[in-house]
Amino acid sequence: MQGTQIQATIFKEAAKKFHDIFQMGKVYYISNGTLNVANKRSNPVPNDYEMTLNENSIVEEVSNVIGVVQNVSPTMSIRSKINNEMIPKRDITIADESKKTVVVSLWNDHATTLGQELLDMADKSPIVAIKSVKV
């Protein structure tokens, strides 16, 4: 997992199509673009790749839970009511721009792998975007 920035190049009709869509501070899903190795001489962004969008590319604003990780709990095991198996669980606390916080529970592999990555970098205040959550 790595959160970073990437440079995108957009020409002609695609530039007209996406001109009014991108806004500073927003997060987007981008598909149907081309990913290339970055030309380090002309690309000031610290990423090994750069993107090119065309008129067939799709750009959608992310409307998920996005926030800065404030806390990551240790992994715990919860016994499943269905089959009595032990399931790994880890809670993360994230805060949005308004400083409101929410606790999100990560389960199974997300608790052990992603959760451990977040714990390892928690002192750097990583930003996460979470989709398909249940309340």
C-alpha positions, 0 to 999 in steps of 0.5 A: 500500500502506498499513497502518493501523487502521480502526474497525468497528461491530458491532450486535445479533446480529453483536456476539454472533457476533463477541464472542469472535473479536476479540483484541488484537494479531491480524490478521483478514480481514474480508469482507461488511461495509460500508465507509463514509466515516468520521464524523470527529467520532465516530471517533478512528481516523485513517482516512478510512473505517470499517466496519460488520459484520453477521451475514453478515460473515465474519471470519478470523484471518490465519495468514500470514507477518507481520512487521516489515520489517528490510531491503529489497534493491535489485532484481536481475535473474535469468535464467529457465531456462525462456525465458531472460528476465530477471525482476526479484527483490528480497529483503526480510527480516522479523522476527516478535515473537520477533525471528526473521527470514526472507528473502522473495523478491519477483518480477516486479511485486511486486519492482519496485512493492511492493518499491520502496514497502517500500524507500521506507518501510523506515526506518519499519519497516512491517509486512507480511502475506504469503500464498501463499508457497513455501519 
